[in-house]
Amino acid sequence: MSTLDSPVIVLAASLVMQWLAAYAGDLFRKKVRPLRKEERDDSDITRAAALTLLGLIIGFSFAMAITRYDQRKNYEEAEANAIGTEYLRTDLLPADVASTLRERLRLYLDQRISFYVTRDESEITQINSDTQKLQAELWSAVTRAATMQQTPIVALTVSGMNDVLNSQGYTQAAWWNRIPVAAWALMGLIAISCSLLLGYGERRTSGLVMVLPLIISISFSLIADIDSPRSGVIRVSPHNLIALRQVMNTQ
């Protein structure tokens, strides 16, 4: 798990770096080169422009994180629909094949739910391995039925199983689709520059210059929380998959 997967670490790291930058700017103003009165207006304009740019980049990054979060939610719903549809289509197959497919689909659904709720990265490898095995078993069972009976009805069941397998791939791709590290580096660099300008441009040493870095760090933490699929507070819960499992248990 990378640093960006932990919103708390993002909050602490960005806050410390910005506070140090603000302190360095204040120290530079007092010890190295004081800001002259005629330079005050230019300094204020530069600081305002840098803060505006930072605000825009934070807004764009927040929008990127929200888009990816919505995508993960949509694919969870699509995955539940694909599994549920295929579960119903098994009624179109011979009884022995249908029974095997239903059992495997229940196990497969349990693995998909575990994929969403598990936070331990060490368990994900085993979950993915079990999922791949079940996918192979499901595809083998449905293709065997298609070989025995090459009818449009069986073809519909094969198509449904293909949707089940594809939906898992789409979900995995969505979980890998994160805000680029370069975007985080750019936000961090501009935030540090803004803190330097804040410290250098303040009229006298004051604790108020530390407030803006705190607000920016909270924004970074929120973006990291939304963008991280498995860490943090804001995560995609498999409500549709769990609801489908409850329906299967009643049948």
Helices and strands as residue ranges (DSSP letters): G 3-5, H 7-31, G 37-39, H 40-89, G 90-92, H 95-117, H 121-148, H 152-176, H 181-201, G 207-210, H 211-227, H 239-249
